[in-house]
Amino acid sequence: MDRDTSITAAEQAAIKRVQALGIDTRSMSAISNVFRVANSLRNYSEQNLLKEFGLSFSGFTVLWVLWVWGPKESHSLAAESGIAKSTLTGVVKTLQSLGFASKMTHPSDRRRVVVRITSSGARIMKKIFPRFNQIEVNATADLTKEEKTDLAHALRVILHTVERQVSRSDP
């Protein structure tokens, strides 16, 4: 398998800039590459798949969370989707206008809002998700099955480490 593992010009420039500061450049490279890959896939999927359905990546993510876990209160939906609650408001309005989601008042507390996926939203996810997964397959095509497993494992370790650090810093 012929694959490119060379360091990018951007990464080289960043390492050169910060080396004298005693920075752990391996950690910096690992995390900056996570961000760069995520942003590239986000932009690619928006331009080549999601816009066809009137969705942003945030809209797709919210719809995916609702599709997988069912109805959610807005604060937990925002957290699960990785977006601010203020951003969620606009995203849900868009999903409602497309007929993909609906809002209802919480049954025991009228101040709280629950968002749910509609049957149209569920149908569209069954249409979109296989195509989205193909983008994931294409992005990881140069990795072996073992490397994909190892990558997923390493990213979970990072995720759990960050979540643990965040929970310690909560007031």
Helices and strands as residue ranges (DSSP letters): H 9-18, G 19-21, H 25-48, G 50-53, H 57-69, E 72-73, H 74-81, H 85-97, E 101-105, E 113-117, H 119-139, H 145-169
